[in-house]
Amino acid sequence: MALTGRFDFRKTLTGKIALRVEEEVPAFWSRSGQRPMKKRWRDATLIDLAAPEMRALIDLRFRPHFGALHVEVDRTTAPPAQNIVPLGKL
């Protein structure tokens, strides 16, 4: 069962934040001779944080605005689509 590197956060019924990871597991039933892999989401364990695929998650603590974009609109010179700059570059 290998991790794909994709992760997500969800909120539990008690209000806590839970980390979910995507992993590839062998499919249960296959008509061909090979066992194809299927992707599924599950709650992460402590061991999952040590996996190399989760390095992007660990790097989030050094970049708090990871993936966030800031849109700066200047209607006189260019359309707004050309004025999108990453938040860290301001």
Short mmCIF file of the C-alpha atoms (twelve columns), coordinates in Angstrom:
data_MODEL
# 
_entry.id   MODEL 
# 
loop_
_atom_site.group_PDB 
_atom_site.id 
_atom_site.type_symbol 
_atom_site.label_atom_id 
_atom_site.label_alt_id 
_atom_site.label_comp_id 
_atom_site.label_asym_id 
_atom_site.label_seq_id 
_atom_site.Cartn_x 
_atom_site.Cartn_y 
_atom_site.Cartn_z 
_atom_site.pdbx_PDB_model_num 
ATOM 1  C CA . MET A 1  0.000   0.000   0.000   1 
ATOM 2  C CA . ALA A 2  1.826   3.055   -1.287  1 
ATOM 3  C CA . LEU A 3  0.890   6.650   -0.608  1 
ATOM 4  C CA . THR A 4  0.282   8.873   -3.630  1 
ATOM 5  C CA . GLY A 5  1.301   12.114  -1.925  1 
ATOM 6  C CA . ARG A 6  -2.165  13.667  -2.039  1 
ATOM 7  C CA . PHE A 7  -3.616  14.752  1.285   1 
ATOM 8  C CA . ASP A 8  -6.660  16.534  2.619   1 
ATOM 9  C CA . PHE A 9  -7.982  17.781  5.929   1 
ATOM 10 C CA . ARG A 10 -11.427 17.097  7.330   1 
ATOM 11 C CA . LYS A 11 -13.287 18.238  10.404  1 
ATOM 12 C CA . THR A 12 -14.568 15.542  12.761  1 
ATOM 13 C CA . LEU A 13 -17.902 15.608  14.559  1 
ATOM 14 C CA . THR A 14 -16.159 16.843  17.701  1 
ATOM 15 C CA . GLY A 15 -14.524 19.737  15.817  1 
ATOM 16 C CA . LYS A 16 -10.995 18.363  15.533  1 
ATOM 17 C CA . ILE A 17 -9.002  18.516  12.292  1 
ATOM 18 C CA . ALA A 18 -8.065  15.109  10.850  1 
ATOM 19 C CA . LEU A 19 -5.488  14.462  8.140   1 
ATOM 20 C CA . ARG A 20 -6.553  12.169  5.293   1 
ATOM 21 C CA . VAL A 21 -4.119  10.588  2.819   1 
ATOM 22 C CA . GLU A 22 -4.650  8.850   -0.511  1 
ATOM 23 C CA . GLU A 23 -3.126  5.429   -1.008  1 
ATOM 24 C CA . GLU A 24 -3.038  2.797   -3.738  1 
ATOM 25 C CA . VAL A 25 -4.229  -0.661  -2.806  1 
ATOM 26 C CA . PRO A 26 -4.752  -3.781  -4.927  1 
ATOM 27 C CA . ALA A 27 -8.291  -4.034  -6.268  1 
ATOM 28 C CA . PHE A 28 -10.394 -6.801  -4.774  1 
ATOM 29 C CA . TRP A 29 -11.732 -8.224  -8.026  1 
ATOM 30 C CA . SER A 30 -10.227 -8.218  -11.503 1 
ATOM 31 C CA . ARG A 31 -11.123 -10.027 -14.735 1 
ATOM 32 C CA . SER A 32 -7.593  -9.788  -16.072 1 
ATOM 33 C CA . GLY A 33 -4.626  -11.732 -14.754 1 
ATOM 34 C CA . GLN A 34 -3.007  -8.681  -13.192 1 
ATOM 35 C CA . ARG A 35 -4.330  -7.072  -10.035 1 
ATOM 36 C CA . PRO A 36 -4.964  -3.418  -10.826 1 
ATOM 37 C CA . MET A 37 -4.396  -0.737  -8.222  1 
ATOM 38 C CA . LYS A 38 -7.238  1.334   -6.868  1 
ATOM 39 C CA . LYS A 39 -6.987  4.629   -4.975  1 
ATOM 40 C CA . ARG A 40 -8.729  5.218   -1.672  1 
ATOM 41 C CA . TRP A 41 -8.736  7.842   1.071   1 
ATOM 42 C CA . ARG A 42 -8.089  6.986   4.716   1 
ATOM 43 C CA . ASP A 43 -7.210  8.764   7.945   1 
ATOM 44 C CA . ALA A 44 -3.470  9.192   8.373   1 
ATOM 45 C CA . THR A 45 -1.364  7.525   11.032  1 
ATOM 46 C CA . LEU A 46 1.825   8.777   12.613  1 
ATOM 47 C CA . ILE A 47 3.941   6.548   10.337  1 
ATOM 48 C CA . ASP A 48 2.448   8.244   7.249   1 
ATOM 49 C CA . LEU A 49 4.133   11.530  8.150   1 
ATOM 50 C CA . ALA A 50 7.549   9.905   7.760   1 
ATOM 51 C CA . ALA A 51 6.839   8.783   4.176   1 
ATOM 52 C CA . PRO A 52 8.761   10.622  1.438   1 
ATOM 53 C CA . GLU A 53 5.512   11.226  -0.450  1 
ATOM 54 C CA . MET A 54 4.295   13.463  2.371   1 
ATOM 55 C CA . ARG A 55 7.298   15.812  2.165   1 
ATOM 56 C CA . ALA A 56 5.078   18.587  0.760   1 
ATOM 57 C CA . LEU A 57 2.965   18.441  3.911   1 
ATOM 58 C CA . ILE A 58 6.017   18.721  6.141   1 
ATOM 59 C CA . ASP A 59 7.247   21.712  4.097   1 
ATOM 60 C CA . LEU A 60 4.006   23.580  4.860   1 
ATOM 61 C CA . ARG A 61 5.345   24.657  8.252   1 
ATOM 62 C CA . PHE A 62 8.038   26.729  6.536   1 
ATOM 63 C CA . ARG A 63 5.635   28.292  3.994   1 
ATOM 64 C CA . PRO A 64 2.392   29.247  5.742   1 
ATOM 65 C CA . HIS A 65 0.726   30.552  2.551   1 
ATOM 66 C CA . PHE A 66 1.484   27.450  0.495   1 
ATOM 67 C CA . GLY A 67 -0.523  27.569  -2.740  1 
ATOM 68 C CA . ALA A 68 -2.434  30.736  -1.889  1 
ATOM 69 C CA . LEU A 69 -2.786  33.327  -4.633  1 
ATOM 70 C CA . HIS A 70 -3.389  37.033  -4.349  1 
ATOM 71 C CA . VAL A 71 -5.230  38.783  -7.163  1 
ATOM 72 C CA . GLU A 72 -4.200  42.363  -7.808  1 
ATOM 73 C CA . VAL A 73 -6.553  44.122  -10.234 1 
ATOM 74 C CA . ASP A 74 -5.329  47.057  -12.302 1 
ATOM 75 C CA . ARG A 75 -8.039  47.818  -14.845 1 
ATOM 76 C CA . THR A 76 -6.071  50.493  -16.727 1 
ATOM 77 C CA . THR A 77 -3.099  48.483  -18.027 1 
ATOM 78 C CA . ALA A 78 -4.014  44.800  -18.375 1 
ATOM 79 C CA . PRO A 79 -6.837  42.311  -17.844 1 
ATOM 80 C CA . PRO A 80 -7.034  40.906  -14.282 1 
ATOM 81 C CA . ALA A 81 -5.871  37.433  -15.380 1 
ATOM 82 C CA . GLN A 82 -2.358  38.767  -16.040 1 
ATOM 83 C CA . ASN A 83 -2.061  40.375  -12.607 1 
ATOM 84 C CA . ILE A 84 -2.220  37.201  -10.515 1 
ATOM 85 C CA . VAL A 85 0.906   36.991  -8.376  1 
ATOM 86 C CA . PRO A 86 1.787   34.454  -5.688  1 
ATOM 87 C CA . LEU A 87 1.191   35.773  -2.167  1 
ATOM 88 C CA . GLY A 88 4.808   35.216  -1.133  1 
ATOM 89 C CA . LYS A 89 6.124   37.435  -3.957  1 
ATOM 90 C CA . LEU A 90 4.459   40.681  -2.806  1 
# 
